[in-house]
Amino acid sequence: DDIQFIAGKDAVQEEFFHTFNAVTSSGGQIIMTSDRPPSDISKLEERLKSRFEAGLIVDIAPADFELRCAIAQIKSKERGLEISSELIQLIAGNIDSARKIEGFLIRLTSEARLKKVEIGEELIRSALGKGEKEVAPLRATPNDLVGAVSRFYSVGKRSLLGTSRARPISRPRQVLMYLLRRELGLPLEEVGRLVGGRDHTTVMHAVEKITQLASENVQIREDLLGIKKEL
């Protein structure tokens, strides 16, 4: 694991070189992980780099929504929890990694036992809310958010802050207003000023709309998570 840490350590690389050859020459397999491909690991000997590159290299991306649902389902069954598919989707839509899902299920089990209640939507939403409070707020400026939303939806900044009401532009604009209000905590009037000089009622409508959609639409939750990750 984390094979990149042997870079620059000559004695370790020498030993691993012979170990690698001994294992592979006898028909064995070696699985390694790294935070970058072999070609990008500086101070790694060329003879090791060439051997690493001769194998199968797989880029492991963050788990998407479907995979997170499967992980939540499997892990809940391992812990003997009966959670409906709708609630599994609720968990997967609000938590962005496999490890966090497993930690959440442990916390959920503990809360259910302490409160002596069944695991249902109310308990899950309560636990999700507590988890959200533990997450540090976005360290971003309004301009950072405008840029992130613009890139995520492939919409130009001028269009995003403009007057067009076309769905491909208006929905990203609503997401932007939601994030400016909820994540940065800006006043309604300030959000309106930043997003093309709109009044506070327009901002309120956008925030309410995205809040509602995020509670029932998987894609909107995925979009919000994706934009936050970029920041």
C-alpha positions in Angstrom: 0.0 0.0 0.0 1.2 3.6 -0.8 4.2 2.2 -2.8 5.2 5.8 -3.7 6.8 6.1 -0.3 9.7 3.9 -1.2 10.8 6.6 -3.7 14.2 8.0 -2.8 14.9 5.1 -0.3 17.7 3.2 -2.1 18.0 0.3 0.3 14.3 -0.3 0.3 14.1 -0.1 -3.4 16.9 -2.6 -3.8 15.3 -5.1 -1.5 11.9 -4.6 -3.1 13.4 -5.1 -6.6 14.7 -8.6 -5.7 11.4 -9.4 -3.8 9.4 -8.3 -6.9 11.5 -10.5 -9.2 11.3 -13.5 -6.9 7.5 -13.4 -6.6 6.7 -12.8 -10.3 9.3 -15.3 -11.6 7.6 -18.0 -9.5 4.2 -17.2 -11.0 3.0 -15.0 -8.1 1.1 -11.7 -8.4 1.7 -8.4 -6.6 -1.0 -5.8 -6.1 0.2 -2.3 -5.2 -1.6 1.0 -4.6 -0.3 4.5 -5.1 -1.6 8.0 -5.2 -0.2 8.5 -8.7 0.9 6.4 -11.7 4.4 5.0 -11.8 5.6 7.5 -14.4 4.8 10.3 -12.0 6.7 8.9 -9.0 9.9 10.9 -8.8 13.1 9.3 -7.4 11.7 5.8 -8.2 14.4 3.7 -9.9 13.8 3.1 -13.6 14.0 -0.7 -13.2 11.2 -0.6 -10.7 9.2 1.9 -12.7 9.4 -0.2 -15.9 8.2 -3.3 -13.9 5.3 -1.5 -12.4 4.2 -0.1 -15.8 4.4 -3.6 -17.3 1.4 -4.7 -15.2 -2.2 -3.6 -15.3 -2.7 0.0 -14.1 -6.2 0.9 -12.9 -7.3 4.4 -11.9 -9.7 4.0 -9.0 -12.2 6.9 -9.1 -14.5 7.9 -6.2 -17.6 5.8 -5.9 -20.6 7.0 -7.9 -24.1 7.0 -6.5 -24.9 3.4 -7.7 -21.8 2.0 -6.2 -22.4 3.9 -2.9 -25.9 2.4 -2.8 -24.4 -1.1 -3.2 -21.8 -0.5 -0.5 -24.4 0.8 1.9 -26.7 -2.2 1.2 -23.8 -4.7 1.7 -22.5 -3.0 4.8 -25.9 -2.7 6.4 -26.6 -6.4 5.8 -23.2 -7.3 7.3 -24.3 -5.5 10.5 -27.7 -7.2 10.5 -29.6 -4.0 9.6 -32.8 -4.0 7.7 -32.9 -0.8 5.7 -35.2 -0.2 2.7 -33.9 0.7 -0.7 -35.3 4.2 -0.4 -33.4 4.8 2.8 -30.2 3.3 1.3 -30.5 5.8 -1.5 -31.0 8.6 1.1 -27.7 7.6 2.8 -25.8 7.2 -0.5 -27.1 10.5 -1.8 -25.7 12.4 1.2 -22.4 10.6 1.9 -19.6 10.7 -0.7 -17.3 7.8 0.2 -17.4 4.2 1.2 -15.5 4.7 4.5 -17.9 7.5 5.5 -20.8 5.2 4.7 -19.4 2.5 7.0 -18.8 5.0 9.8 -22.3 6.4 9.4 -23.8 2.9 9.7 -21.8 2.3 12.9 -23.1 5.6 14.3 -26.6 4.9 13.2 -26.6 1.5 14.9 -25.3 3.0 18.2 -27.9 5.7 18.1 -30.7 3.2 17.5 -29.5 1.1 20.5 -29.1 4.1 22.8 -32.5 5.5 21.9 -34.1 2.1 21.7 -35.8 2.9 18.4 -36.1 1.2 15.0 -33.9 2.5 12.2 -36.2 4.6 10.0 -36.2 7.8 8.0 -36.4 10.1 11.0 -33.4 8.6 12.7 -31.3 8.5 9.5 -32.1 12.1 8.6 -31.2 13.1 12.2 -27.9 11.2 12.0 -27.1 12.7 8.6 -27.8 16.2 10.0 -25.3 15.6 12.8 -22.7 14.4 10.3 -23.2 17.5 8.3 -22.4 19.7 11.3 -19.1 18.0 11.7 -18.0 19.0 8.1 -16.0 22.2 7.9 -17.6 25.0 5.9 -16.4 25.6 2.4 -13.3 27.8 2.3 -14.3 29.6 -0.9 -15.1 33.0 -2.1 -18.2 33.9 -4.1 -16.0 34.1 -7.2 -14.7 30.6 -6.5 -18.3 29.3 -6.3 -19.3 31.1 -9.6 -16.3 29.5 -11.3 -16.9 26.1 -9.9 -20.6 26.0 -10.9 -19.7 27.4 -14.3 -17.1 24.7 -14.9 -19.3 21.9 -13.5 -22.2 22.6 -15.8 -20.1 23.9 -18.7 -22.0 27.2 -18.7 -20.2 30.5 -19.3 -20.0 32.9 -16.4 -21.7 35.6 -18.4 -24.7 33.3 -19.1 -24.8 32.0 -15.6 -25.1 35.6 -14.2 -27.3 36.8 -17.1 -31.0 36.9 -17.8 -31.6 33.7 -19.8 -34.4 31.5 -18.4 -33.5 28.4 -20.4 -33.4 25.3 -18.2 -29.7 24.4 -19.0 -28.8 27.8 -17.6 -31.5 28.6 -15.0 -31.0 25.4 -13.0 -27.2 25.9 -12.6 -28.0 29.5 -11.6 -30.4 28.3 -8.9 -27.7 25.9 -7.6 -25.3 28.8 -7.5 -27.7 30.9 -5.4 -28.4 27.9 -3.1 -24.7 27.4 -2.5 -23.9 31.1 -2.0 -26.7 31.2 0.6 -26.4 27.9 2.3 -22.6 27.2 2.1 -21.2 30.8 2.4 -24.1 32.1 4.5 -24.4 35.3 2.4 -27.5 37.5 2.9 -30.3 37.1 0.4 -29.7 40.7 -1.0 -26.0 40.0 -1.4 -26.6 36.8 -3.3 -29.0 38.6 -5.5 -26.5 41.3 -6.2 -23.8 38.8 -7.1 -26.0 36.8 -9.4 -27.0 39.5 -11.9 -28.7 42.0 -9.6 -31.7 39.8 -8.7 -34.1 40.6 -5.9 -34.2 38.7 -2.6 -37.5 36.9 -3.5 -35.9 35.3 -6.5 -33.0 34.1 -4.4 -35.5 32.7 -1.8 -37.3 30.8 -4.5 -34.1 29.4 -5.9 -32.9 28.2 -2.4 -36.3 26.6 -1.6 -36.4 24.9 -5.0 -32.9 23.4 -4.8 -33.6 22.4 -1.1 -36.7 20.5 -2.2 -35.0 18.9 -5.2 -32.0 17.8 -3.2 -34.3 15.9 -0.8 -35.9 13.9 -3.7 -33.6 14.1 -6.7 -30.4 12.0 -6.8 -28.9 14.0 -9.6 -29.2 17.3 -7.8 -27.5 15.8 -4.7 -24.7 14.4 -6.9 -24.3 17.8 -8.5 -24.0 19.6 -5.2 -21.4 17.0 -3.9 -19.5 17.3 -7.2 -19.3 21.1 -6.9 -18.2 21.0 -3.3 -15.5 18.5 -4.1 -14.1 20.8 -6.7 -13.8 23.5 -4.1 
